[in-house]
Amino acid sequence: MGNNLMVEKVSIIMPAYNAENYIEASIKSVLDQTYLKWELIIVDDGSTDNTAKIVKELLDKDIRIQYYYQENGKQGKARNFGISKSNGVYLAFLDADDLWLPEKLEIQIEEIQEKKVDLVFSDSYVFNNDEAFDISKKMNIPSEVFYDKTSVKLFLKGNRIPILTVLVKREKVIYVGGFSEELDIQNVEDYHLWLKLLISKCVFYSSNYILTKYRVHANSATSADKIVHDKIPNVFFDLLQLYPSYKEQIEDELKLRFKLIYKNNLFTKSELAFWIKKNTQYLSKSHLSFIYLFLNFFMPTKITKRSLMYLLNA
């Protein structure tokens, strides 16, 4: 590392749920880091397999590893619990089925300090359970600094940040309230956090380095694209409440999202009506009116109108 860089502690947050098949390899990828000043906080999210046994066997091998158990509360709650136990200057996140390359932390510490930014991220390799690499990158994001309303508009169009690639200032995450624990935002709670940080004037830097390996398997948290598409509108509705000054940008993206959902047949009309009913408790009358006007344009049926008018008047 450069002589003028500070050696600060990194708190690595690892939620784990029934991860007996993968967690040992994930922990080893942390132990293999060339940057040594870290703590690994593992939060067992109510596992019913041998996850706890495997982790506890590793605790004696390195005092930097900590283990905590909580009743199943999903990833947002597990990550927040881990953050509450952390004391590093920076936070990094590694799910219990993914891997880091050895230079991950060392390179990112240099980047976050030299670039004077709040968060660094990068692309990631993809591999399956046979350890076969997909040499194509996941998102193909160029090296760039993101910091303004133009950047917010870009990120509203999609999650460009694989969470396993992130290094971020802990104080910034705490300032915006950490991860959402709402069930209707789980599986996209990381995307929700990145948007809160960016809207709150945090500066992001995307690196050219590829320092992580994202494992694809049947139980991956975001393996079901339909679930993710289902929950992204909830992210935007929450942001509308938190950041009214971004109302126009967020609502413009919501219009595009609902158009995409309908165009790609991700939901049938009945499924979409069910989604609206399910989320009525989280939406204001103005938001429901917005959805009604949108769907009235794209789905001008009497059933749609009657269903939505019922919700608006409930």
Residue pairs with C-beta under 8 A, 6 or more apart in sequence:
1 7
1 106
1 109
1 110
2 110
2 114
5 109
5 110
5 113
5 114
6 113
7 37
7 109
8 37
8 88
8 89
8 90
8 109
9 37
9 38
9 39
9 87
9 88
9 89
9 90
10 35
10 37
10 38
10 39
10 88
10 89
10 90
10 91
10 92
10 105
10 109
10 167
11 38
11 39
11 41
11 82
11 83
11 86
11 87
11 88
11 90
11 91
11 92
11 170
12 30
12 38
12 39
12 40
12 41
12 91
12 92
12 93
12 94
13 41
13 43
13 79
13 82
13 83
13 86
13 91
13 92
13 93
13 94
14 23
14 26
14 27
14 40
14 41
14 42
14 43
14 82
14 93
14 94
14 95
14 96
15 43
15 45
15 75
15 78
15 79
15 82
15 95
15 96
16 23
16 42
16 43
16 44
16 45
16 47
16 51
16 55
16 78
16 96
17 44
17 45
17 46
17 47
17 51
17 72
17 78
17 96
18 47
18 48
18 49
18 51
18 219
19 26
19 47
19 49
19 51
19 96
19 97
20 47
20 49
20 50
20 51
20 54
21 97
22 96
22 97
22 215
23 42
23 51
23 54
23 55
23 96
23 97
24 54
24 58
25 99
26 94
26 95
26 96
26 97
26 98
26 99
27 40
27 42
27 55
27 58
27 65
29 94
29 99
29 100
29 101
29 102
30 38
30 40
30 94
30 100
31 61
31 62
32 100
32 102
33 100
33 102
33 103
33 104
33 105
33 106
34 102
34 103
34 105
34 106
35 104
35 105
35 106
35 109
38 64
38 88
38 92
38 105
39 64
39 65
39 66
39 86
39 87
39 88
40 62
40 64
40 65
40 66
41 66
41 68
41 82
41 85
41 86
42 55
42 65
42 66
42 67
42 68
42 82
42 96
43 68
43 69
43 70
43 78
43 79
43 81
43 82
44 51
44 52
44 55
44 67
44 68
44 69
44 70
45 70
45 72
45 73
45 74
45 75
45 77
45 78
46 69
46 70
46 71
46 72
46 73
51 96
52 67
52 69
55 65
55 67
56 67
58 65
59 65
59 66
59 67
66 85
68 81
68 82
68 85
70 77
70 78
70 81
73 181
74 181
74 183
74 186
75 95
75 179
75 186
75 187
75 189
75 221
76 179
76 180
76 181
76 182
76 185
76 186
76 189
77 179
77 181
79 93
79 178
79 179
79 189
80 178
80 179
80 181
83 91
83 170
83 173
83 174
83 178
86 170
88 170
89 169
89 170
90 109
90 112
90 167
90 168
90 169
90 170
91 166
91 167
91 168
91 169
91 170
91 173
92 104
92 105
92 108
92 166
92 167
92 168
93 163
93 164
93 166
93 190
94 100
94 164
95 163
95 164
95 221
97 215
97 217
97 219
97 220
98 164
98 212
98 213
98 214
98 215
99 212
99 213
99 215
100 164
100 211
100 212
100 213
101 210
101 211
101 212
101 213
103 209
103 211
104 211
104 212
105 167
107 207
107 209
107 211
108 120
108 167
108 207
108 211
109 167
111 117
111 120
111 167
111 205
111 207
112 118
112 119
112 120
112 167
112 169
112 205
115 145
115 205
116 203
117 145
117 203
117 204
117 205
118 168
118 169
118 172
118 197
118 202
118 203
118 204
119 166
119 167
119 168
119 169
119 172
119 194
119 197
119 202
119 203
119 204
119 205
120 166
120 167
120 168
120 204
120 205
120 206
120 207
121 161
121 162
121 165
121 166
121 167
121 204
121 205
121 206
121 207
122 141
122 162
122 165
122 206
122 207
122 208
122 209
122 210
122 211
122 212
123 137
123 138
123 139
123 140
123 141
123 162
123 165
123 210
124 137
124 138
124 162
124 164
124 165
124 210
124 211
124 212
124 213
124 214
125 133
125 134
125 135
125 137
125 210
125 212
125 213
125 214
126 133
126 134
126 136
126 138
126 213
126 214
126 216
127 133
127 134
127 213
127 214
127 215
127 216
128 215
128 216
128 217
129 215
129 217
133 213
137 210
138 162
138 214
139 160
139 162
141 160
141 206
142 206
143 205
143 206
143 207
143 208
144 205
144 206
145 203
145 204
145 205
146 154
146 155
146 198
146 203
146 204
146 205
146 206
147 198
147 201
147 202
147 203
147 204
149 246
149 249
151 198
151 204
152 195
152 198
152 199
152 246
152 249
153 249
153 253
154 160
155 194
155 195
155 198
156 195
156 236
156 249
156 250
156 253
157 253
157 256
159 188
159 190
159 191
159 194
160 206
161 190
161 191
161 194
161 204
162 212
162 214
163 190
164 212
164 214
165 211
165 212
168 197
172 197
172 200
172 202
173 193
173 197
175 200
176 193
176 196
176 197
176 200
177 196
178 193
179 189
179 190
179 192
179 193
180 186
180 189
180 192
180 193
180 238
181 189
182 234
182 238
182 282
184 231
184 234
184 278
184 279
184 282
185 192
185 231
185 234
185 235
185 238
186 231
187 221
187 222
187 227
187 228
187 231
188 228
188 231
188 232
188 234
188 235
191 232
191 235
192 235
192 238
192 239
194 204
195 235
195 239
196 239
196 242
197 204
198 204
199 239
199 242
199 243
199 246
216 223
217 223
222 228
226 266
226 267
229 260
229 261
229 266
230 266
230 267
230 275
232 257
233 254
233 257
233 258
233 275
233 279
234 279
234 282
236 250
236 253
236 254
236 257
237 254
237 279
237 282
237 283
237 287
238 282
239 246
239 250
240 246
240 247
240 250
240 251
240 287
241 284
243 250
251 290
254 290
254 294
255 294
258 291
258 294
258 295
258 298
259 294
259 298
260 266
261 267
261 272
262 272
262 298
262 299
267 275
269 299
269 301
269 303
269 304
272 295
272 299
273 304
273 307
273 308
276 288
276 291
276 307
276 308
276 311
277 311
280 288
280 311
280 314
283 291
285 312
288 308
288 311
288 312
289 312
291 308
292 305
292 308
292 309
292 311
292 312
295 304
295 308
296 304
296 305
296 308
